[in-house]
Amino acid sequence: MKKTLIALAASSAVLAAPAMAQETAKLKIGMTFQEMNNPYFVSMRKALEEAAKSLGAKVVVTDAAHNVAKQIADVEDMLQQNIDILLINPTDSAGVEAAVRAAKARNVIVVAVDANASGPVDMFVGSKNKDAGYQSCRALAQSLNGKGEVAILDGIPVVPILQRVEGCKQALAEFKDIKLVDKQNGRQDRSVALGVVENMIQSHPNLKGIFSVNDGGAMGALAAIQGAGKDIKLTSVDGAPEAIKAIADGTAFIETTAQFPRDQVRVGLAMALAKKWGARVVPKEVPIDVMPVTRKNAAGFSW
């Protein structure tokens, strides 16, 4: 993946060189996030703003707060501001299609980031979410020596979350003595997940492991596990700083499969710039690798 990123950066620099002084000063980039109450997306926004500053471009950022109607309205407002590039992190992949079509009707380059969007997007840059779920649940099963009851702490049904659950179930199925006994929605929220996992623990006294679809939910799950005084192993997906610290401290939280939000938005912007500056062949999809973080490598990891 590092070689890919280097190649993308180099090609973008070559493309940019003749026109950068004139073009980037006028460039306007819009990005709409599904939410900003999440360190993952805060990190992504910071990387975008750093990149825009280095280009001398203007950036407009909005927070949909998981409201698809607001996200569509936010995109419409950006189009009125004459953005050149739209980076869209959809709160509902199908629901934002009208916004994507409106942007393309204005000849705006559209890149879906982290989660794909329906409609004529120019490209999609996102993590290998199925692989992330698979790696986390394989680690969970191995930590239990391939035996015991486990549960899935689900989330909002957007494509990345669905893919993580799919990958998790695939991994668990490889262990004949692992039994999936529950799957409930923690909405990727610490406080919601806390109550959900407390109920899981009460309903399944022999529960030995939990997979959370994100680190926000995992932190709520961890609080529930510790409050119950149970020996329950926990894995997740994301790589959030708080989760990394919990793993490094040697708690029940044994692993998170980290994504790279900063790289996603950088590559997405690079692809959009390549297209704007005349590249005739731009990938329709760029998958970004994920990486398991355990106690062994947690101390040196950060987004």
C-alpha positions as CSV (number, residue, x, y, z in Angstrom):
1,M,0.0,0.0,0.0
2,K,2.9,2.4,0.8
3,K,4.2,1.9,-2.8
4,T,0.7,2.7,-4.1
5,L,0.5,5.9,-2.1
6,I,3.9,7.0,-3.2
7,A,3.1,6.4,-6.8
8,L,-0.2,8.3,-6.5
9,A,1.5,11.2,-4.8
10,A,4.2,11.3,-7.4
11,S,1.8,11.2,-10.3
12,S,-0.4,13.9,-8.8
13,A,2.7,16.1,-8.3
14,V,3.7,15.6,-12.0
15,L,0.2,16.5,-13.1
16,A,0.0,19.4,-10.8
17,A,3.3,21.1,-11.6
18,P,2.4,23.0,-14.8
19,A,-0.9,24.4,-13.6
20,M,-0.6,24.4,-9.8
21,A,0.2,28.1,-9.3
22,Q,-2.9,29.1,-11.3
23,E,-5.3,26.3,-10.7
24,T,-5.0,25.5,-7.0
25,A,-5.4,29.1,-5.9
26,K,-8.9,29.0,-7.4
27,L,-9.7,25.4,-6.3
28,K,-12.7,24.9,-4.0
29,I,-13.1,21.5,-2.3
30,G,-16.3,20.5,-0.5
31,M,-16.5,17.6,1.9
32,T,-19.7,16.3,3.6
33,F,-19.2,13.9,6.5
34,Q,-21.8,11.5,7.9
35,E,-20.8,12.7,11.3
36,M,-18.1,14.7,13.1
37,N,-18.7,13.3,16.6
38,N,-16.1,10.7,16.0
39,P,-12.3,10.9,16.3
40,Y,-12.0,8.9,13.0
41,F,-13.7,11.6,11.0
42,V,-12.1,14.4,13.0
43,S,-8.7,13.0,11.9
44,M,-9.9,12.8,8.3
45,R,-11.1,16.4,8.3
46,K,-7.7,17.6,9.7
47,A,-5.8,15.8,6.9
48,L,-8.1,17.3,4.3
49,E,-7.6,20.8,5.7
50,E,-3.8,20.3,5.8
51,A,-3.8,19.1,2.2
52,A,-6.0,22.0,1.0
53,K,-3.7,24.5,2.8
54,S,-0.7,23.0,1.1
55,L,-2.5,23.5,-2.3
56,G,-3.7,27.0,-1.4
57,A,-7.2,25.8,-2.0
58,K,-10.4,26.6,-0.1
59,V,-12.2,23.8,1.7
60,V,-15.9,23.7,2.8
61,V,-16.8,21.0,5.4
62,T,-20.2,20.0,6.6
63,D,-21.6,17.5,9.2
64,A,-24.7,15.6,8.2
65,A,-25.1,14.2,11.8
66,H,-26.5,11.0,10.2
67,N,-29.4,12.9,8.6
68,V,-29.6,12.2,4.9
69,A,-31.9,15.1,4.2
70,K,-29.4,17.5,5.8
71,Q,-26.5,15.9,3.8
72,I,-28.4,16.5,0.5
73,A,-29.1,20.1,1.5
74,D,-25.5,20.6,2.5
75,V,-24.3,19.4,-0.9
76,E,-26.8,21.7,-2.6
77,D,-25.4,24.6,-0.6
78,M,-21.8,23.6,-1.7
79,L,-22.9,23.6,-5.3
80,Q,-24.2,27.1,-4.9
81,Q,-20.7,28.0,-3.7
82,N,-19.3,26.6,-6.9
83,I,-17.1,23.8,-5.6
84,D,-14.8,22.0,-8.0
85,I,-14.5,18.7,-6.1
86,L,-17.0,17.0,-3.8
87,L,-15.7,14.5,-1.3
88,I,-18.7,12.7,0.1
89,N,-18.8,10.4,3.1
90,P,-22.4,9.3,2.9
91,T,-24.6,8.7,5.9
92,D,-26.9,6.6,3.6
93,S,-25.3,5.2,0.4
94,A,-28.5,5.0,-1.6
95,G,-30.1,8.1,0.0
96,V,-27.4,10.5,-1.3
97,E,-27.8,9.6,-5.0
98,A,-29.8,12.7,-5.7
99,A,-26.9,14.8,-4.3
100,V,-24.3,12.9,-6.4
101,R,-26.4,13.4,-9.6
102,A,-26.8,17.1,-8.8
103,A,-23.1,17.5,-8.4
104,K,-22.3,15.7,-11.7
105,A,-24.9,17.9,-13.5
106,R,-22.7,20.8,-12.4
107,N,-19.5,19.0,-13.7
108,V,-18.2,18.6,-10.2
109,I,-15.8,15.7,-9.6
110,V,-17.3,13.4,-7.0
111,V,-15.3,11.1,-4.8
112,A,-16.9,8.8,-2.2
113,V,-14.7,8.4,0.9
114,D,-14.9,5.6,3.5
115,A,-18.4,4.5,2.3
116,N,-19.4,4.3,-1.3
117,A,-22.4,6.3,-2.7
118,S,-25.0,5.4,-5.2
119,G,-25.0,7.4,-8.5
120,P,-22.3,8.5,-10.9
121,V,-19.4,8.9,-8.5
122,D,-16.1,9.3,-10.3
123,M,-14.3,7.1,-7.8
124,F,-14.4,5.5,-4.4
125,V,-11.7,5.3,-1.8
126,G,-12.3,3.2,1.3
127,S,-10.9,0.7,3.7
128,K,-11.0,-3.1,3.2
129,N,-13.9,-3.3,5.7
130,K,-14.7,-7.0,5.1
131,D,-11.0,-7.8,5.7
132,A,-11.1,-5.7,8.9
133,G,-14.0,-7.6,10.3
134,Y,-12.5,-10.9,9.4
135,Q,-9.1,-10.1,11.0
136,S,-10.7,-8.9,14.2
137,C,-13.0,-11.9,14.6
138,R,-10.3,-14.3,13.7
139,A,-8.2,-12.8,16.5
140,L,-11.1,-13.0,18.9
141,A,-11.6,-16.7,18.1
142,Q,-7.9,-17.5,18.5
143,S,-7.8,-15.7,21.8
144,L,-10.5,-18.1,23.0
145,N,-8.6,-21.1,21.7
146,G,-11.3,-21.6,19.2
147,K,-14.1,-22.4,21.7
148,G,-16.9,-20.4,23.4
149,E,-19.9,-18.1,23.0
150,V,-19.4,-14.8,21.2
151,A,-21.6,-11.8,20.2
152,I,-21.5,-9.0,17.7
153,L,-22.1,-5.4,18.7
154,D,-23.5,-4.1,15.4
155,G,-24.0,-0.6,14.1
156,I,-25.8,1.7,11.7
157,P,-26.5,-0.3,8.5
158,V,-24.2,1.5,6.1
159,V,-22.1,-0.6,3.7
160,P,-18.8,-0.5,5.6
161,I,-20.5,-1.7,8.8
162,L,-22.3,-4.5,6.9
163,Q,-19.0,-5.6,5.4
164,R,-17.3,-5.7,8.8
165,V,-20.1,-7.9,10.1
166,E,-19.9,-10.1,7.0
167,G,-16.1,-10.5,7.4
168,C,-16.6,-11.3,11.1
169,K,-19.1,-14.0,10.5
170,Q,-16.8,-15.6,7.9
171,A,-14.0,-15.7,10.4
172,L,-16.1,-17.2,13.2
173,A,-17.4,-19.9,10.9
174,E,-13.9,-21.2,10.5
175,F,-14.0,-22.3,14.2
176,K,-16.5,-25.1,14.7
177,D,-16.6,-24.7,18.5
178,I,-17.2,-20.9,18.4
179,K,-20.9,-20.2,18.8
180,L,-22.4,-16.8,17.8
181,V,-25.2,-16.3,20.3
182,D,-26.2,-12.7,19.9
183,K,-26.0,-9.7,17.5
184,Q,-27.4,-6.3,18.7
185,N,-27.1,-2.7,17.5
186,G,-24.9,-0.4,19.6
187,R,-25.2,2.3,17.0
188,Q,-21.5,2.9,17.1
189,D,-22.1,5.0,20.2
190,R,-20.4,4.5,23.6
191,S,-23.4,5.1,25.8
192,V,-25.8,3.1,23.7
193,A,-23.3,0.2,23.5
194,L,-22.8,0.2,27.2
195,G,-26.5,-0.6,27.8
196,V,-26.7,-3.1,25.0
197,V,-23.6,-5.0,26.2
198,E,-24.9,-5.0,29.8
199,N,-28.0,-6.7,28.5
200,M,-25.9,-9.2,26.4
201,I,-24.0,-10.2,29.5
202,Q,-27.1,-10.7,31.5
203,S,-28.8,-12.8,28.8
204,H,-25.7,-14.9,28.1
205,P,-23.9,-15.8,31.3
206,N,-21.4,-17.9,29.4
207,L,-20.4,-15.2,26.9
208,K,-16.7,-15.2,26.3
209,G,-16.1,-12.7,23.5
210,I,-17.5,-9.6,21.7
211,F,-16.7,-8.1,18.4
212,S,-17.7,-4.4,18.0
213,V,-18.0,-2.9,14.5
214,N,-16.2,0.3,15.7
215,D,-14.1,1.5,18.6
216,G,-16.7,3.9,19.9
217,G,-19.0,1.0,20.6
218,A,-16.1,-1.0,21.9
219,M,-15.4,1.5,24.6
220,G,-18.9,1.2,25.8
221,A,-18.6,-2.6,25.6
222,L,-15.4,-2.4,27.6
223,A,-17.1,-0.4,30.4
224,A,-19.9,-3.0,30.5
225,I,-17.4,-5.9,30.7
226,Q,-15.4,-4.3,33.5
227,G,-18.5,-3.3,35.4
228,A,-19.8,-6.9,35.3
229,G,-16.4,-8.2,36.4
230,K,-16.4,-10.8,33.6
231,D,-13.6,-12.4,31.7
232,I,-14.8,-11.4,28.2
233,K,-12.4,-10.7,25.3
234,L,-13.2,-7.7,23.1
235,T,-12.1,-6.9,19.5
236,S,-13.1,-4.1,17.2
237,V,-12.3,-2.0,14.0
238,D,-11.0,1.5,13.7
239,G,-7.8,2.3,15.5
240,A,-9.0,5.2,17.6
241,P,-6.5,6.7,20.1
242,E,-8.6,5.7,23.2
243,A,-9.0,2.1,21.9
244,I,-5.2,1.9,21.3
245,K,-4.5,3.0,24.8
246,A,-6.9,0.4,26.3
247,I,-5.2,-2.3,24.2
248,A,-1.7,-1.1,25.3
249,D,-2.8,-1.1,28.9
250,G,-3.6,-4.8,28.7
251,T,-7.4,-4.8,29.4
252,A,-10.0,-7.2,28.0
253,F,-9.7,-5.1,24.8
254,I,-7.2,-7.3,22.9
255,E,-7.3,-6.0,19.3
256,T,-8.6,-3.4,16.9
257,T,-8.1,-3.7,13.1
258,A,-7.0,-0.2,12.3
259,Q,-8.1,1.9,9.3
260,F,-6.3,4.9,8.0
261,P,-8.7,7.8,7.6
262,R,-6.0,10.4,6.8
263,D,-4.7,8.3,3.9
264,Q,-8.2,7.7,2.6
265,V,-9.0,11.4,2.2
266,R,-5.5,12.2,0.9
267,V,-5.8,9.5,-1.8
268,G,-9.3,10.6,-2.6
269,L,-8.2,14.2,-3.1
270,A,-5.2,13.1,-5.2
271,M,-7.5,11.0,-7.5
272,A,-9.8,14.0,-7.9
273,L,-7.0,16.3,-8.7
274,A,-5.6,13.9,-11.2
275,K,-8.9,13.8,-13.0
276,K,-9.3,17.5,-12.9
277,W,-5.9,18.1,-14.3
278,G,-6.4,15.8,-17.3
279,A,-5.7,12.2,-16.3
280,R,-7.6,10.0,-18.7
281,V,-7.3,6.8,-16.7
282,V,-8.2,7.1,-13.0
283,P,-9.1,4.1,-10.8
284,K,-12.8,3.7,-10.1
285,E,-12.0,2.3,-6.7
286,V,-8.9,2.4,-4.5
287,P,-9.0,0.0,-1.5
288,I,-6.9,1.1,1.5
289,D,-5.3,-1.7,3.6
290,V,-6.1,-2.3,7.2
291,M,-3.7,-3.3,10.0
292,P,-4.3,-5.3,13.2
293,V,-3.2,-3.5,16.4
294,T,-2.5,-5.6,19.5
295,R,-0.7,-5.1,22.7
296,K,2.5,-5.9,20.8
297,N,2.4,-2.9,18.4
298,A,-0.2,-0.6,20.1
299,A,2.4,1.7,21.7
300,G,3.8,2.8,18.4
301,F,0.5,3.2,16.5
302,S,-1.4,6.4,15.7
303,W,-3.6,7.6,12.8
